[in-house]
Amino acid sequence: MGDTKHTGPIKMSKKPDPSLWASKVPFGLGKVKPHHIRDTMKVVWENKDNLPYATRILTQGVCDGCALGVSGLQDQTLKGPHVCTTRLNVLRLNTMSAIKEEILHQDIDELRKMSSTELRKLGRIPYPIIREPGEKKFRRLTWDDALDKISQKMKALDPKQYAFYTTSRGITNEVYYTLGKVARYLGTNNIDNASRICHSPSKTALSRSVGVGASTCNYKDWIGTDVLVFWGSVAANNQPVSTKYMYAAKRKGTKIIIINPYHEPSMDNYWVPSIPESALFGTKIADDVYQVNIGGDIAFMHGIMKHWFAMEQVEPGSAINHQFVKEHVNGYETLKEKAASYSWEQLEKSSGLSKERMTELAELLAKSNSAVFVWSMGLTQHRFGTDNVSQIANLALLRGFIGREHCGLMPIRGHSGVQGSGEMGADPFVLPGGGMDEKNRERIEDIWGFKIPKWQGDIVGVSLENAILPEEHERKLKLYYMSGGNFLETMPNPDFVQQCLENVDIRVHQDIILNTSTLVDAKEAVIVLPAMTRYEQPGGGTSTSTERMVYFSPEIKGPRIEEARAEWEVYVELAKRIKPEGSHLIDFNDPFEIREEIAKAAPNYDGIQHLKERGDVFQWGGAWLCEDGVCPTPDGKGNLIAMDIPEVRKPEGHFYVTTRRGKQFNSMIYDEKDPFNDADRYDVLMNKQDGEELGIKEGEPVVVFNQHGSFNGQAKFVPLKSGNVEVHWPEGNVLIPKGVYEHLAGIPEYNTAVIIEKAETYFAHKDTKYVEKRIEELEMETS
């Protein structure tokens, strides 16, 4: 996929550049912005009981926060130390002591009064616990008793009636791989992971467009590219270390373009704490911001291509890289015909942008020799997420922005190591080294020594829904084994999710901390198992970053939760109890053996077996995938995908809502206030003019509602595209419909049409069928 090797970190100029300053006032005093020094001191205070251990984690371990891939305090992009608030915030998860027994074993109703944030602060899960129907408290049990109870239940079930799930909570490749193998050994393909609800469309789209479901470039390619485009990504908030790369890119003359419904302040100006100049005066990040409608991205990109094709009619070669297209691309004429079929009026209405704005970006990209496109959940969490991402690939392929320096396609990952989850086979659609096709299945069967079930496994959302199937149904979910995760706070429609969780016979929560989902009842038992962190795992572990860097993270000396176990060891032990006759096929003695097998099962990972010491790293696929335009597709060419503009079902006078992140990591919330815009968790972000037309004043209580649920909050006017509103995730998930999935990648839809009312109006009319009538109108207009 590429012969060029990553050349390692580069130095950055230390000479100040006042033209990039966000403010002449030192440290941005008086502005709404993060307070990095104060937040760092807070983290130091929180970890004061284990400060030496915390320091060793930061300086020796691979970051278990976002997937930018920082080993110790160093990365492969820029020389110098790197640390960010995301990593600091999750640090306490690794240094906490165990939950006190009197708290862990108190009445379940007292625990249920706590939020997940409060539960997290109680400490680590100390030993296996269980709660059965009628019991008001968790009680302790031994590991043997816990595994016996789980294994006996699984022996009695059809493999289609149980499922596995793993989150990205510091999970290593070794854990993903072992779980994927164990699931198939036990006869089930019902195994899924956290990427299903974040970047599954990226993998699916890139696989069909360019033949590989991963970033085609590196963070270094940001620095010096002509144009760096962030599409539906607020990297400054979710991957704060990336702001250092943005700063370096600005110093090299790169133009940074932001495409998002909300003009996010963190992508406008940012104070990078590890760069003295930026820490003092801040850095202007965005050169331009295109405020697109929620769901209007495909139309926007059709507008760019429509203008390119028009430019070609006037001057051939002025917009399309014809040599690249001719040698390396399929589907040109079909895509050209599709883009031309839409009128500018249609494109403007769907995208929310004028023809002039669309042609402006089209001409900037046409005049650029290089560009990197970066995106995140703003593009993927749609029922048409795969098409969104393939449309970005269309832009790159038409211009030849792939397979060379300063060019590429990058789905920026928000979780450390989650890139490896599917590549290790912890996914219902794939096995290590490829898909579930017959050829790859037979190859893996030869390596593993047992047959792999051929039936299609379920994605996480469908597995949950299967819990409420009739008792006699062959796919009725009766046991769910979850390594981390909190579906109550990550999936749409939390009330329905709770109903599903309560209808599972046995739920197993293998985790380091409690969360709200572990407190939900089950029909037979809730079993909670204490897991080790990646830093406690004997023999260390590996994780794969956004840019395909496979890092070794060593075991780090420090305090231990006595009964916590390495997660891969638990899977192996469980498999042996369920099918002891083939235990030699599933046995691993240590992570080194796992890595040896990964290198055989997943050819891209050949090299992982040599990672043994702190700082060891390699990049699979080379510096650039599709190098020199040659894609790992059957014919070696990229595929242009012609697609229709999706219908965004928003009736006139209503709004389209999406979810956003505040000061949080995944669903773990660290502050009730967003440090970039001072928004509260229950603020409804909306356009000022929209609010005034509804007679709503800033800060006034409002209700956002539809047929799925209602959200009580207060109006906050921000620079958001008119007709769109944003609420925080997971609080706003009550508005999101259940059971709506992207048909190719299976990601849930996280956007929907809503009505906004002043709270006094909503509650005054609630008993007069007014609200019911409005919802009925909404349903009629969106059906």
PyMOL commands that set and color helices and strands:
alter all, ss='L'
color gray80, all
select helices_A, chain A and resi 18-20+26-28+36-46+48-60+85-95+101-104+108-111+116-120+143-155+159-161+173-185+194-197+200-210+219-222+235-238+242-251+265-267+276-281+297-314+322-328+332-341+344-351+355-366+377-380+385-399+419-423+438-448+460-468+487-489+494-502+516-519+567-578+580-586+591-601+603-605+608-610+627-629+688-693+731-735+759-768+770-782
alter helices_A, ss='H'
color red, helices_A
select strands_A, chain A and resi 129-131+139-140+162-166+191-193+227-231+255-259+269-270+283-284+288-290+329-330+371-375+408-411+430-431+434-435+479-483+506-511+525-530+541-544+549-553+617-619+638-639+655-660+664-665+668-669+683-686+701-705+710-717+724-728+752-758
alter strands_A, ss='S'
color yellow, strands_A
deselect
rebuild
show_as cartoon
